[in-house]
């Protein structure tokens, strides 16, 4: 029955593609009885909490009772929560457009408005949604140059559409990690926060930022315990997929919800350790980049062939414990600690260490259409892993546009790769 309700919701949204209907749906879905009903369909407790909190967060953004701020993926969202802003991540919501089956409409709209067809489909779908007025209107727009060049351009177009050029902030993350870079970046973060508070008619709330960082440290604590537990797992709970947790890992950092999700995930995974090994050892794989968010068979094919995703690159906790009493310095350090900053050597070293830490037999690199920094690094990372004895398969595909997905070709390549692993 619940499955039928979900399918009806997807169909209704697809047939009533406007912000008014989305607001109406979220106002109903965010109520606890329906949340609990929908939550019963998730076998994993952590996945259930993820979906419940995601719906609540979206409902809050569309309600617009607090100032909404668009943010790109790699920003320190502790700033948003510490300032009382409601974060809205267009890139992440583009994944929702794929999952809800409306990406065809949003991509078509982006094409009609002359967005380049070689642009990453996360940004094309998000841009189409903005053009269709499906996303809530922001008060502020913040973007960083970390990792993604498309985000900077797309987000500036959003600022022009909404007339928010004066409320558009670009966080410039330096190439090198040193004290000058930390000072330069922490100064930017402080200036942005000061300007936002001035426009909101508020004083800069250092204590609020400190509380958000304290929650962030708690989330980091449980996240590290989750990652440590995953090193010894032979299998995962039903329907568990670490690639689903990009929103709490980024957009919920600095909230109690993120702490709750990761604490429950740790308890769930810890109770799953020991005595659950199958008679035949599964092949352990490291997943690089993201996954397709529409219905696909990749993970079913891997499970069928005796493979498990031991760990995902995106869940690597790369930053040190933060200091609540020194928020801007701490968050500058967090940004500069990201393995996608600077030389490709940073990312290669992290991936090689993850492959060793999680006893990987191989690596799967999902080569998402239009992601220049990611696809440009494939050969370098494959060579680095090959030298470490880790075979790597690059899967050409698309995280958002299902028309760029070929089941037959993917199945053939996956089977050949698994045979190579022996």
C-alpha positions in Angstrom: 0.0 0.0 0.0 2.8 2.4 1.0 4.6 1.6 -2.3 1.5 2.6 -4.2 1.2 5.8 -2.3 4.8 6.7 -3.2 4.2 6.0 -6.9 1.1 8.1 -6.8 3.0 11.0 -5.2 5.6 10.8 -8.0 3.0 10.7 -10.7 1.1 13.6 -9.2 4.2 15.8 -8.9 5.1 14.9 -12.5 1.6 15.9 -13.7 1.4 19.0 -11.5 4.9 20.4 -12.0 4.7 23.7 -10.2 5.9 25.1 -6.9 2.4 25.5 -5.5 1.8 21.8 -5.7 5.2 21.0 -4.3 4.6 23.3 -1.3 1.2 21.7 -0.8 2.7 18.2 -0.9 5.5 19.1 1.5 3.1 20.7 4.0 1.3 17.4 4.1 4.3 15.1 3.9 6.2 17.0 6.7 3.4 16.1 9.2 4.5 13.3 11.5 1.8 10.7 10.7 2.6 10.6 7.0 6.3 10.8 7.7 6.1 7.8 9.8 4.0 5.9 7.3 6.5 6.7 4.5 9.3 5.8 6.9 8.1 2.2 7.3 9.1 1.4 3.7 12.8 1.8 4.5 14.4 -1.3 6.0 17.5 0.6 7.1 16.9 2.8 10.2 19.5 5.3 9.0 17.9 5.5 5.6 14.5 6.0 7.2 15.9 8.9 9.3 17.6 10.4 6.2 14.4 10.5 4.3 12.3 11.9 7.2 14.8 14.7 7.9 15.2 15.5 4.2 11.5 16.0 3.7 11.4 18.2 6.8 14.3 20.2 5.6 12.7 20.7 2.2 9.4 21.7 3.8 11.2 24.3 5.8 12.8 25.8 2.7 9.6 26.0 0.8 7.7 27.4 3.8 10.1 30.4 3.7 9.5 31.4 7.3 13.3 31.8 7.7 15.7 33.3 5.1 16.6 30.7 2.5 20.1 30.5 1.1 21.2 28.6 -2.0 24.6 26.9 -1.4 26.9 24.8 -3.6 28.0 21.4 -2.4 31.3 21.8 -0.7 30.6 24.8 1.4 30.8 24.5 5.2 27.1 24.5 6.1 27.8 25.2 9.7 27.8 28.8 8.6 24.3 28.6 7.3 22.9 26.9 10.4 24.9 29.2 12.7 23.4 32.3 11.0 19.8 30.9 11.1 19.7 30.5 7.3 17.8 27.6 5.7 20.2 25.9 3.3 18.9 24.8 -0.1 21.3 22.8 -2.3 20.3 22.9 -5.9 22.8 20.2 -6.9 21.5 17.8 -4.4 17.9 18.6 -5.3 18.8 17.8 -8.9 19.3 14.3 -7.7 15.7 14.4 -6.4 14.5 15.5 -9.8 16.0 12.3 -11.2 14.6 10.2 -8.4 11.1 11.7 -8.8 11.2 11.2 -12.6 10.9 14.9 -13.5 14.5 15.4 -14.8 13.3 15.1 -18.4 11.2 18.2 -17.9 13.9 20.2 -16.1 16.6 19.3 -18.6 14.3 20.1 -21.4 13.6 23.5 -19.9 17.4 24.2 -19.4 18.0 23.3 -23.1 15.2 25.7 -24.2 17.0 28.5 -22.2 20.3 27.7 -24.0 22.2 26.1 -21.2 25.1 24.3 -22.8 24.4 20.6 -23.4 27.9 19.7 -22.2 27.2 21.2 -18.8 27.0 18.8 -15.8 23.4 17.5 -15.7 23.2 18.2 -11.9 23.5 21.9 -12.8 21.4 21.7 -16.0 18.6 20.0 -14.1 18.8 22.4 -11.2 18.9 25.3 -13.7 15.8 24.0 -15.4 14.0 23.7 -12.1 15.0 27.3 -11.3 13.7 28.5 -14.7 10.4 26.6 -14.1 10.2 28.3 -10.7 10.1 24.9 -8.9 12.6 25.9 -6.3 11.9 28.4 -3.4 13.2 31.9 -3.9 16.4 32.5 -2.0 17.4 35.5 0.0 21.1 34.8 -0.4 23.3 32.7 -2.8 26.7 31.4 -1.8 29.0 29.4 -4.0 32.6 28.2 -3.8 35.2 27.5 -6.5 36.2 24.2 -4.7 36.1 21.3 -7.2 33.3 22.5 -9.5 33.6 25.3 -12.1 30.0 24.9 -13.3 28.5 25.8 -9.9 30.0 29.3 -9.9 28.5 30.1 -13.3 25.1 28.5 -12.7 24.7 30.1 -9.3 25.5 33.5 -10.7 22.8 33.1 -13.3 20.4 32.2 -10.4 21.4 35.5 -8.7 20.6 37.4 -11.9 17.3 35.7 -12.3 16.2 36.6 -8.7 17.8 40.0 -8.8 20.2 39.0 -6.0 23.6 40.2 -7.5 24.3 42.1 -4.3 23.4 39.0 -2.2 25.7 36.7 -4.2 28.8 35.6 -2.5 31.7 33.7 -4.0 34.1 31.9 -1.6 37.5 31.7 -3.2 39.4 28.6 -1.9 43.2 28.9 -2.5 45.1 26.2 -4.3 47.7 25.8 -1.5 47.2 24.9 2.2 49.2 27.2 4.4 48.7 29.9 7.0 48.3 32.7 4.4 45.6 30.7 2.8 43.8 30.1 6.1 43.9 33.8 7.0 42.7 34.8 3.5 39.8 32.3 3.5 38.7 32.9 7.1 38.6 36.6 6.3 36.3 35.9 3.4 34.0 33.8 5.6 33.8 36.4 8.3 33.1 39.2 5.8 30.3 37.2 4.2 28.7 36.4 7.5 29.0 40.0 8.7 27.4 41.3 5.5 24.5 38.8 5.6 23.8 39.7 9.3 23.8 43.4 8.4 21.2 42.8 5.6 19.1 40.7 8.0 19.3 43.5 10.7 21.1 41.2 13.1 24.3 41.2 15.1 26.9 38.5 14.1 26.0 35.5 16.4 29.4 34.0 17.3 27.7 31.8 19.9 25.3 30.5 17.3 28.2 29.6 15.0 29.9 27.9 17.9 26.8 25.7 18.6 26.7 24.7 15.0 30.4 23.8 15.1 29.8 21.8 18.2 27.1 19.8 16.5 29.4 19.4 13.5 32.1 17.9 15.8 29.5 15.4 17.2 28.5 14.5 13.6 32.2 14.0 12.8 32.7 11.8 15.9 29.9 9.4 14.9 30.9 9.6 11.2 34.4 8.4 12.1 33.0 5.6 14.1 30.7 4.6 11.2 33.7 4.6 8.8 35.8 2.5 11.2 33.0 0.0 11.7 32.6 -0.4 7.9 36.1 -1.7 7.6 35.1 -4.9 9.3 31.7 -5.5 7.8 31.2 -8.5 5.5 27.8 -7.2 4.3 25.4 -4.4 5.0 21.8 -4.2 6.3 19.1 -4.6 3.6 18.9 -1.6 1.2 21.8 0.2 2.9 23.7 2.4 0.4 26.4 4.9 1.6 25.9 6.9 -1.6 22.6 8.1 -0.3 24.0 10.3 2.5 25.4 13.3 0.6 22.8 15.7 2.0 23.4 15.1 5.7 27.2 14.9 5.1 27.1 18.4 3.6 23.9 20.3 4.0 23.0 19.1 7.5 26.5 19.5 8.9 26.1 21.7 12.0 22.7 20.3 13.0 21.3 17.9 15.6 19.7 15.9 12.7 23.1 15.0 11.2 24.3 13.8 14.7 21.1 11.6 15.1 21.5 10.1 11.6 25.1 9.1 12.0 24.7 7.9 15.6 21.9 5.6 14.5 23.9 4.5 11.5 26.8 3.6 13.8 24.5 1.6 16.1 22.9 -0.1 13.1 26.1 -1.1 11.5 27.8 -2.1 14.7 25.0 -4.5 15.5 25.5 -6.0 12.0 29.2 -6.9 12.5 30.4 -10.4 13.3 29.0 -13.8 12.3 27.4 -12.5 9.1 30.0 -13.6 6.5 28.7 -15.6 3.6 30.3 -18.9 2.7 32.0 -17.1 -0.2 33.9 -13.9 0.4 32.4 -10.9 -1.4 34.6 -8.9 -3.6 35.1 -5.5 -2.0 35.0 -2.4 -4.1 35.6 1.3 -3.5 33.1 3.6 -5.3 34.5 6.9 -6.7 32.3 10.0 -7.3 28.5 9.7 -7.2 25.8 7.4 -8.4 22.8 7.6 -10.8 19.8 8.8 -8.9 17.1 7.4 -11.2 16.1 3.7 -11.1 19.0 1.5 -12.3 20.4 -2.0 -11.9 24.0 -1.3 -11.0 23.8 -2.4 -7.4 21.6 -5.4 -8.1 24.2 -6.6 -10.7 27.0 -6.1 -8.2 25.2 -8.0 -5.5 24.3 -10.8 -7.9 28.0 -11.2 -8.9 29.1 -11.4 -5.3 30.4 -7.8 -4.9 29.8 -5.2 -2.2 30.7 -1.5 -2.1 33.0 -1.5 0.9 33.3 2.3 1.0 32.5 5.4 -1.0 35.0 8.3 -1.6 32.3 10.9 -0.7 32.0 9.6 2.8 35.7 10.1 3.7 36.0 12.5 6.6 38.8 14.7 5.6 38.8 17.6 8.1 40.1 17.8 11.7 38.1 18.5 14.8 36.9 22.1 14.7 37.2 24.8 17.4 33.8 26.3 18.4 35.5 29.3 19.9 37.3 30.2 16.6 34.6 29.4 13.9 35.9 31.2 10.9 39.5 29.9 11.2 38.1 26.4 11.8 35.8 26.4 8.8 38.6 27.8 6.6 40.7 24.8 7.7 37.8 22.5 6.9 37.5 23.9 3.4 41.2 23.8 2.7 41.4 20.2 4.0 39.2 18.9 1.2 41.0 16.4 -0.9 39.6 17.9 -4.1 41.5 21.2 -3.4 44.8 21.7 -5.2 46.8 19.0 -6.9 45.2 15.7 -8.1 47.9 14.1 -5.9 45.7 15.0 -2.9 42.7 13.0 -4.2 44.9 10.1 -5.5 46.6 9.7 -2.1 43.2 9.6 -0.3 41.7 7.1 -2.7 44.8 4.8 -2.5 44.7 4.9 1.3 40.9 4.2 1.3 41.5 1.2 -1.0 44.0 -0.2 1.5 42.0 0.6 4.6 38.9 -1.1 3.3 40.8 -4.1 1.8 39.5 -3.3 -1.7 39.8 -5.8 -4.5 39.0 -3.1 -7.0 37.5 0.4 -7.6 34.5 1.6 -9.6 34.7 5.1 -11.0 31.4 6.5 -12.1 32.3 8.9 -14.9 29.4 11.4 -14.7 28.6 13.3 -17.9 29.8 16.9 -17.9 31.9 16.8 -14.7 35.2 18.1 -16.0 37.4 18.0 -12.9 36.2 14.4 -12.2 36.5 13.0 -15.7 39.7 14.7 -16.4 41.3 12.8 -13.5 40.2 9.3 -14.6 43.5 8.2 -16.3 45.7 9.6 -13.5 43.7 7.9 -10.7 43.5 4.6 -12.7 47.2 4.5 -13.1 47.8 5.4 -9.5 45.5 2.6 -8.3 47.0 0.1 -10.8 50.4 0.7 -9.4 49.0 -0.1 -6.0 47.5 -3.4 -7.3 43.9 -2.1 -7.4 42.1 -2.6 -10.8 39.7 0.2 -11.7 36.7 0.3 -14.0 35.5 3.6 -15.3 31.7 3.6 -15.9 30.6 6.2 -18.4 27.2 7.4 -17.4 25.0 10.1 -16.0 23.8 10.7 -12.5 20.6 12.6 -13.5 19.7 11.9 -17.1 18.5 8.3 -17.5 18.8 8.6 -21.3 22.5 8.4 -20.9 22.3 5.1 -19.2 22.8 1.8 -21.1 21.9 -1.3 -19.1 23.2 -3.8 -21.6 26.6 -2.2 -22.1 27.0 -1.6 -18.3 26.2 -5.2 -17.5 28.7 -6.5 -20.0 31.5 -4.3 -18.7 30.7 -5.0 -15.1 30.8 -8.8 -15.7 34.1 -8.5 -17.5 35.6 -6.4 -14.7 34.4 -8.9 -12.0 36.0 -11.7 -13.9 39.2 -9.7 -14.0 39.1 -9.5 -10.2 39.0 -13.3 -10.1 
